Amino acid sequence: MCAAKYAIAIANPWDSRGLGACIPSAPARPSYKTRAILRGTFSVGTNIGFVAVCPVMSNDRPIIYQTSSTYAGTTVACSPAAPAAGVTTSFMPGLPFTTAQMTSTTSAESGAQGRIISCGVSAKYVDTELNRGGRIICYSDPDHGNVAGLSVTDLGARPEAEFSSPAATRPKCWVSAYAQTGVEMAYPMEDPTYTANQYQIQQVYPLSQNQSVTTLAGDLGFGAPIMCIVATGVTGNTYEWEIVLHVEYVGSLTSSMLTPNSADSDGVALVHTALGRTPMAKQSSGQSFQKCFKQELIRASKEVGKAALRSGGMMLLAAL
């Protein structure tokens, strides 16, 4: 079941069947599993409008940067220390722990350590029909690189970026990110080579690859955004955004909220094989991420073999 929920939370973070998702890796420690959701709006400025997302584990650090109609820049400008005019940030109040509760000291382990299973961000046009137009670009960096500073021209050179225009049906444009390396899939361990800022990013922004949002001194403890949605069009055009975040925690502060996990190496192998192939399948077919992921799961299940299917592969396919 853990592997099935894991696959669902990645394929579509909004799917309610992914509630309680966990990473089915060994050792299978009991964990506190939760999903948090946040909604808001952003507007097109004099050139562009955007939201940029840095998946976060604590409830008092920015998860999103968003523009108002006064934004005059041409790039995805993100900085808590020196915010550009017309750019604001939002936190994730639905998460249970603060940064202080998740930060270790030299004499004490943090009360909570966490890892991100998946994070999705969507946007849809919600303004007047008269002004509907322009372009909307959804992008998640495949290597979890920093999207701060990217322009529309830069995004045009990224094959993973999805370009579209607001349609009359006002559909959502959405992208997601998930833990994909051994470090991202593990609970954070203190590294003596890290600076205090790097260690804080590792604990609170585990998908940011230890990159700070900018090199300004005041920004060094804030993780880099790895996803963005950029819009062009009439100044003031408004989009509604929504973030959903699946996370799990361990530690002394979670003891009353723990539920069992299960390790499933075959299930992890199946999901990761399919995930590795999905981006290219999506680019070549033009189909949705979820549909391509399911097709690649079917292909991977045939290659991994009957053992994987018995241990959860069939459940994954049925769930998707």
Order of alpha helices (4+ residues) and beta strands (2+ residues): alpha-beta-beta-beta-beta-beta-beta-alpha-beta-beta-alpha-alpha-beta-beta-alpha-alpha-alpha
